[in-house]
Structures are given as structure tokens and as C-alpha cells.
């Protein structure tokens, strides 16, 4: 029995009728590459391991549809955040932008777990 690696819901492996995004389809299995295939042109295997702590660039996470959507498509940035990111990422190579975004997210998670602020 497979479980979503983020929320722990039991995953249904087959999705008859492609019901993703419906009430019935939320716990269907979705495999998510930890390192996007389209970025392989920018990083060596050793860089993927050292920078992102991913041993194999084809390694994947098993997620439910809902967590997959949250991680990949539902990050909400307001104009201020976009402007600040622009200041930090301006004139950086694509490779450096990818690395910096990874560091920002990693550090933000670490700070949140350490301080446990009451944000919600």
C-alpha cells in the first residue's frame, strides 16, 4: 500500500476515467521527479547530488494529486514577492536562479520548523 510522501493519504494507483482534480481523484497516485528532467542540461550529476542532495536525477516522490498540485502549480506569489525575487535573481544565469530558489525554499522550511511561528 503506497502513501503520499507529503500528506500520508493512501494512494490509489489507477485513475479510471482520468478524474484528476475532482473529489474522486484527489488521492490518485502521481509520480513527481525530484529533479525536473528539463533542467538536466544545466547541471551535472555531481551538482544534482551536491547542490540539491538528490542522489539520482531520475529519483521520484510518490504524491497524491492534491500534494502534487500544491508543490508544482499552486505556489502563490504576490507582486512584492515577485519584485523582491527579481532583485535577487536579476542578471543571474538560469542555473544560478534554480540554485537560489532551491536555497530560499530550503532555508525557509528550516527556519519555519525551528521557530514554529504561528502563521496560520
C-alpha positions as CSV (number, residue, x, y, z in Angstrom):
1,X,0.0,0.0,0.0
2,X,1.5,3.3,-1.1
3,X,1.0,6.5,0.8
4,X,1.6,10.1,-0.3
5,X,5.0,11.2,0.9
6,X,3.7,14.6,1.9
7,X,0.2,14.1,3.5
8,X,0.2,10.4,4.1
9,X,-3.1,9.6,2.3
10,X,-3.4,6.1,0.9
11,X,-2.8,6.3,-2.8
12,X,-5.0,4.7,-5.5
13,X,-2.7,3.5,-8.3
14,X,-5.1,3.6,-11.2
15,X,-7.2,6.5,-12.2
16,X,-10.0,5.2,-14.5
17,X,-11.6,8.0,-16.5
18,X,-8.9,10.5,-15.7
19,X,-10.7,12.0,-12.7
20,X,-7.8,14.2,-11.5
21,X,-8.9,17.4,-9.8
22,X,-12.3,16.0,-8.8
23,X,-13.3,14.9,-5.3
24,X,-12.9,11.3,-6.5
25,X,-9.5,11.9,-8.0
26,X,-7.6,13.6,-5.1
27,X,-5.8,10.5,-3.8
28,X,-4.7,9.1,-7.1
29,X,-1.0,8.3,-7.4
30,X,1.2,11.0,-9.0
31,X,4.9,10.4,-9.5
32,X,7.0,13.6,-9.3
33,X,10.6,13.8,-10.4
34,X,12.6,15.4,-7.6
35,X,14.9,16.9,-10.2
36,X,13.0,18.1,-13.3
37,X,14.2,16.3,-16.5
38,X,14.1,19.6,-18.4
39,X,16.8,21.1,-16.1
40,X,19.3,18.3,-16.7
41,X,21.0,20.4,-19.3
42,X,22.2,22.9,-16.7
43,X,23.6,20.5,-14.0
44,X,26.0,17.6,-13.9
45,X,25.0,14.5,-11.9
46,X,27.5,15.5,-9.2
47,X,26.0,19.0,-9.0
48,X,22.5,17.5,-8.6
49,X,23.8,15.4,-5.7
50,X,25.8,18.2,-4.1
51,X,23.5,21.2,-4.6
52,X,20.1,19.6,-4.2
53,X,21.0,16.5,-2.1
54,X,19.4,14.2,-4.8
55,X,21.4,11.1,-5.4
56,X,19.8,10.1,-8.7
57,X,18.3,12.7,-11.0
58,X,15.6,10.2,-12.0
59,X,14.5,9.8,-8.4
60,X,10.8,10.5,-7.8
61,X,8.4,11.2,-5.0
62,X,5.1,9.4,-4.7
63,X,2.4,12.1,-4.2
64,X,-1.3,12.3,-4.3
65,X,-2.8,14.5,-6.9
66,X,-3.5,17.3,-4.4
67,X,0.0,17.5,-3.0
68,X,1.5,17.2,-6.5
69,X,-0.6,20.3,-7.5
70,X,0.4,22.2,-4.4
71,X,4.1,21.6,-4.9
72,X,4.2,22.2,-8.6
73,X,1.4,24.6,-9.6
74,X,-0.2,26.3,-6.6
75,X,2.6,28.4,-5.2
76,X,1.2,31.9,-4.8
77,X,3.5,34.9,-5.1
78,X,2.3,38.4,-4.8
79,X,3.7,41.4,-6.7
80,X,6.0,42.3,-3.8
81,X,7.5,38.8,-3.6
82,X,8.0,38.8,-7.4
83,X,9.7,42.2,-7.3
84,X,12.0,41.0,-4.4
85,X,12.8,37.8,-6.2
86,X,13.6,39.8,-9.3
87,X,16.1,41.9,-7.4
88,X,17.8,38.7,-6.1
89,X,17.7,36.8,-9.4
90,X,18.3,39.6,-11.9
91,X,21.4,39.1,-14.0
92,X,21.8,35.5,-12.7
93,X,22.2,32.6,-15.1
94,X,19.3,30.1,-15.2
95,X,21.4,27.6,-13.3
96,X,22.1,30.1,-10.5
97,X,18.4,31.1,-10.4
98,X,17.4,27.5,-9.9
99,X,20.0,27.0,-7.2
100,X,19.0,30.2,-5.4
101,X,15.3,29.3,-5.5
102,X,16.2,25.9,-4.0
103,X,18.2,27.6,-1.2
104,X,15.4,30.1,-0.5
105,X,12.8,27.3,-0.1
106,X,15.1,25.0,1.9
107,X,16.1,27.8,4.3
108,X,12.5,29.0,4.7
109,X,11.4,25.5,5.6
110,X,14.3,25.1,8.1
111,X,13.5,28.4,9.8
112,X,9.8,27.6,10.0
113,X,10.5,24.2,11.6
114,X,13.0,25.6,14.0
115,X,10.9,28.7,15.1
116,X,7.5,27.2,14.6
117,X,5.9,30.6,14.1
118,X,2.1,30.8,14.4
119,X,1.5,31.8,10.8
120,X,-1.8,30.1,10.1
